[in-house]
């Protein structure tokens, strides 16, 4: 099914917080390994960051400011039962650093960048339309809820 993942957690970069949402579109159901239950998704979303700016925002080096990210990932999920699944993700995250919103240009002093995303996670499927998800990786680790539909 389609997946809507709403999550919150902490960033490894900038030692801050993140909250966001991802939408998963199934591309291949019972995916690339026909002998096991798996699916391949294209995920995209939006994340709100509250991270240390490092002095680039006109304040002290430890001041925290908002930033935004737009992740796009390939998401491969393996279903072990109707209750449990695990997944891996690879992709990119277009990131608007807090300095971008303080007058710096796109590529000036980390104004805009693209990060590699790599994560592994697990999902507890509570029922046909709701689950809990944990993700550990870069640029952040999160815990959240997933809504299944379609």
N, C-alpha and C positions, 0 to 999 in steps of 0.2 A: 504493500500500500504506500501512498504518499506519506511523508513524515514531516511534522512540524516540531522542531526541537527548540525549547526555550530554556536557556541556561544562564548560570552565573558562576563566577569563580575568581581565580587570581592569575595574573600574568607573571611569566618568568622574567620578561624584559620590563624594566621600569618598576618592578615590585609594586604593582597596583592591582586594581580590580577590573573585572570585565563582566558585562551582561549582554546578552544578545539572543538572536534567534537564527535558526537554519531551516531551510526548506529542502527536503529530499525528494527528488523525482526518480522513480525506479526506471532504469534503462534496460537491465537484464534481470528477469526473475528466474530463479533456479539457474543461476549464472554460469560462470565459466567452468565449474566443476560439477558435472551433472550427477555424480554419485553422492553428493551431499547437498543439503538444503542451504542455498546461499543466494544473495541478490547483490546487484551492483547499482549504485545510485550516483546521481550528480547532485551535490549539495551546494546551495548558495545561501548567503544570508547577510546580516548586518550585526556588528558588535559595537558597543559603547565601552570605551576604556576610560579609566581614571588612573593616570600613571604619573610618575615623577618626570618632570620636564627637563631636569638637568641644567637649569639656568637659561635655556634657550627661549623661555617665554617671558623674560623680563623680570622674573622674580629670583629668589634664592635657588640654589641648586637642588634643594629637596622639596620644592613646592610641587603640588599635584594639580594636574589640569586634565580636561577631557580630550579624548582623541576618538577617532572612528575607524573601523575596519570593515572591509567587505570581502569575506572569504568565499572561495570557490574551490570545492574539493571533489575528488573521486572517492567514493565511500563504498567499501566492500564489506558486507555483513554476512556472518555465518550463524545459522540458527541451529542450536543444539537441541532445543525442545520448544514447546509452545510458550515456555516461560523465560528462557535464557538465550541471549545471542551475544556475540562479540563482533567487533569491527575494527578495521584499519582505515585511515584516511591519509591522502596525500593531495596537496594543492598549493594554492597561493592565497595571500591575503593582501589586498591593496589597503594601505594604512595611511591615514591622515594624522600625523603627529600633532600634539598640542601646539607646537611651534608654528604649524601651518595657519592656525587660527589667530596667531599673534603677529601677523604681517610678514612672515617669512614666505618665500616663494615655494613652488612645488618641490624643487630639488635642493633648496638652500637649507642647510642645517637640519636635516631630517624632516623637512616639511611634508614630503610624500615619499612613500617607499612601498616596496612589495616584499613580503616575508614568505618564506617557505612554511607550509603547514604540514606537520606530520603528527599523527596521533593514533592511539589505540584506545579502545573503550569497550564497555559492556552495557547491556540493556536488560532490565528486568521488565518483562511484558506482564502488566497487571491484568489486562483484559484485551479485547480486540481493538480498543480505541485509545488506550492509555498505557504509558510505561515510564520507568525511571531510567536515566542514563548517566553514566560517568565517563569522562573523557580525560586522558592524560597525554599531554604532548606539548608541542610548541606552536604558537607563542603563548598558550595558556592551558590550564587544566580547569575543568568545570564539572558541575553537577547540575542536573536539570530534569525536566519532564518532556516526554514525547507524546504527541497526539498523532494517531494513525487514522487515515481516512482515504476514501476513494476506491 
